């Protein structure tokens, strides 16, 4: 569908067209990126109850894109999307509760929303939930639960979770000490620019044998190849 047809449908109140038009302007797909137009059309769709539009509008208020930055409005629209089950909005709302942005700081609410998003497979929420368990924030400290959620996020390619999982393998407390596994996860995180992983790789490069490093690099390469194939399917 071309942009003119999309506009005609959107102007007639078609919520799907309104959201799609907002997304087109937001991402600059086939049109000049225009945050004001993106906010206009996403608001139209959001007011009709479209969860994805509500999430994007909340994000735009958070960053001040096409609208004046307003954390309270950001939380308002993120909550509407989150309550409809939008996992990304749930993750965003959890972060706002954690940092006290647009809502009172509330670790229990952050935990609640991150858990909802994590159970739907949102990698960012899984990583954050793991950290809450590791530090015992608003929940009983539980390193095994931390590893559980970090592994889920790491397997989805979350660099921070991959770095955390690497640390758990080097510590050898919750998980059996395994420098090869640690090197693999640090390598995967380092490729994405995760600084802590890069530093930990430098340490393992000194401590590990060449044979073990080669094995770890092979495992990291195999993981990347397997996940690239999965993404292409």
C-alpha positions in Angstrom: 0.0 0.0 0.0 1.4 3.4 -0.9 1.6 6.4 1.4 -1.3 8.2 -0.1 -3.6 5.2 0.3 -2.4 4.8 3.9 -3.2 8.5 4.6 -6.7 8.1 3.2 -7.5 5.2 5.3 -5.9 6.8 8.4 -7.9 10.0 7.9 -11.1 7.9 7.8 -10.3 6.6 11.3 -8.8 3.2 10.4 -6.8 2.4 13.5 -4.4 0.0 11.7 -3.7 2.6 9.0 -3.1 5.3 11.7 -0.6 3.1 13.5 1.2 2.1 10.3 1.3 5.7 9.1 2.8 6.8 12.4 5.3 4.0 12.3 6.3 4.9 8.7 7.0 8.5 9.8 8.7 7.4 13.0 11.2 5.1 11.2 11.4 7.1 8.0 10.4 4.2 5.8 9.6 5.4 2.3 9.1 9.0 3.6 11.2 11.6 5.2 11.4 10.9 8.9 8.9 13.2 10.7 8.5 12.8 14.4 5.7 15.3 14.7 3.7 13.4 12.1 4.6 10.1 13.8 3.3 11.4 17.1 0.2 12.8 15.5 -0.8 9.5 13.9 0.3 7.3 16.8 -1.8 9.4 19.1 -4.8 8.9 16.9 -4.3 5.1 17.0 -3.4 5.1 20.7 -6.6 6.9 21.6 -8.5 4.1 19.8 -6.7 1.6 22.1 -3.9 0.3 19.8 -1.2 -1.1 22.1 1.7 -0.7 19.8 0.8 2.9 19.1 0.5 3.5 22.8 4.0 2.1 23.3 5.5 4.2 20.6 3.8 7.3 21.8 5.1 6.6 25.3 8.6 6.2 23.9 8.3 9.5 22.0 7.3 11.3 25.2 10.2 9.7 27.0 12.8 10.9 24.5 11.0 14.1 23.5 10.6 13.0 19.9 7.9 15.0 18.1 6.5 16.1 21.4 7.9 17.9 24.5 9.6 15.4 26.8 7.1 14.4 29.5 7.9 11.4 31.7 4.4 11.4 33.2 2.8 11.1 29.7 5.4 8.5 28.8 4.4 6.4 31.8 0.7 7.0 31.1 0.9 5.6 27.5 3.3 2.8 28.4 1.0 1.7 31.1 -2.0 1.5 28.7 0.1 -0.7 26.4 1.5 -2.7 29.2 -1.9 -3.5 30.6 -2.9 -4.9 27.2 0.0 -7.3 27.4 2.6 -5.4 25.2 5.9 -6.9 26.5 8.1 -4.1 25.3 5.8 -1.6 27.1 5.9 -3.7 30.2 9.7 -3.7 30.1 9.7 0.1 29.6 7.3 0.7 32.5 9.4 -1.5 34.7 12.4 0.7 34.0 10.4 3.8 34.7 9.4 2.4 38.1 13.0 1.4 38.8 14.3 4.9 38.1 11.3 6.9 39.3 10.7 8.5 35.9 7.1 9.6 35.5 6.0 7.4 38.4 7.2 7.1 42.0 10.3 4.9 42.4 9.0 1.5 43.3 11.2 -1.7 43.0 8.3 -4.0 43.6 6.4 -2.5 40.6 9.6 -2.7 38.5 9.9 -6.4 39.4 6.2 -7.0 38.6 6.3 -5.5 35.2 9.7 -7.0 34.3 8.4 -10.4 35.3 5.4 -10.0 33.1 7.6 -9.0 30.1 10.2 -11.7 30.9 7.6 -14.4 30.9 6.6 -13.3 27.4 10.2 -13.6 26.2 11.4 -10.0 26.3 15.2 -10.2 26.6 15.7 -6.8 28.2 13.2 -7.6 30.9 14.8 -11.1 31.5 18.2 -9.5 31.9 16.8 -6.9 34.4 14.8 -9.5 36.3 18.0 -11.6 36.6 19.8 -8.6 38.1 17.0 -8.0 40.6 17.4 -11.6 41.8 21.2 -11.4 41.9 21.1 -8.3 44.0 18.0 -9.2 46.1 16.2 -6.0 45.0 12.5 -6.2 46.0 12.8 -10.0 46.0 14.8 -12.6 47.9 18.3 -12.9 46.7 18.5 -16.0 44.4 21.5 -16.5 42.2 20.0 -19.6 40.5 17.0 -17.5 39.4 19.5 -14.8 38.2 21.2 -17.4 36.1 17.9 -18.8 34.8 16.8 -15.4 33.5 20.2 -14.3 32.2 20.5 -17.5 30.2 17.1 -16.9 28.6 18.2 -13.4 27.7 21.7 -14.4 26.6 20.3 -17.1 24.3 18.3 -14.3 22.6 21.5 -12.3 22.1 21.3 -9.8 24.9 24.9 -8.6 25.4 24.5 -7.5 29.0 23.0 -10.9 30.0 25.7 -12.7 28.1 28.4 -10.8 30.0 26.6 -11.5 33.4 26.4 -15.2 32.5 30.1 -15.2 31.7 30.9 -13.8 35.1 28.8 -16.5 36.7 30.9 -19.1 34.9 34.2 -17.5 36.0 33.0 -17.2 39.6 32.2 -20.9 39.9 29.8 -20.3 42.7 26.2 -20.7 41.3 27.5 -22.5 38.2 30.4 -24.9 38.0 33.6 -22.9 37.1 34.0 -23.1 33.4 36.4 -20.7 31.7 35.6 -22.0 28.2 31.9 -21.3 28.7 32.8 -17.9 30.2 35.0 -17.1 27.3 32.3 -18.0 24.8 29.7 -15.8 26.5 32.2 -12.9 26.9 33.1 -13.2 23.2 29.5 -13.0 22.1 28.9 -10.0 24.3 32.2 -8.3 23.2 31.2 -8.6 19.5 28.3 -6.3 20.4 30.6 -3.8 22.2 29.8 -4.8 25.8 32.8 -3.2 27.6 32.8 -5.4 30.7 33.0 -8.5 28.5 35.9 -7.0 26.5 37.8 -6.4 29.8 37.0 -10.0 31.0 38.2 -11.4 27.7 41.5 -9.7 28.2 41.9 -11.3 31.6 41.0 -14.8 30.3 43.4 -14.4 27.3 46.2 -14.3 29.8 44.9 -17.0 32.1 43.7 -19.6 29.6 45.6 -22.0 27.4 45.6 -21.5 23.6 43.8 -24.8 23.2 41.0 -23.8 25.5 40.7 -20.4 23.9 40.4 -21.9 20.5 37.7 -24.3 21.7 35.8 -21.4 23.3 36.0 -19.3 20.1 34.7 -22.2 18.1 31.7 -22.6 20.5 31.0 -18.9 20.1 31.2 -19.1 16.3 28.9 -22.1 16.3 26.4 -20.3 18.5 26.4 -17.3 16.1 25.9 -19.5 13.1 23.1 -21.4 14.7 21.3 -18.3 15.8 21.7 -16.6 12.4 20.1 -19.6 10.7 17.2 -19.5 13.2 16.7 -15.8 12.5 16.6 -16.4 8.8 13.9 -19.1 9.0 
